[in-house]
Amino acid sequence: VGEVMAIGRKFEEAFQKALRMVDENFPGFDPYVQL
């Protein structure tokens, strides 16, 4: 079981950061989202 913690202004921003934390090569769901 793995856990991540990410802080962002919106859920989408925090979720994208958490995804990138798990795998640095994974750009997230939409690489063009302005963070």
Buried (B, 14 or more C-beta within 10 A) or exposed (E): EEEEEEEEEEEBBBBBBBBBEEEEEEEBEEEEEEE
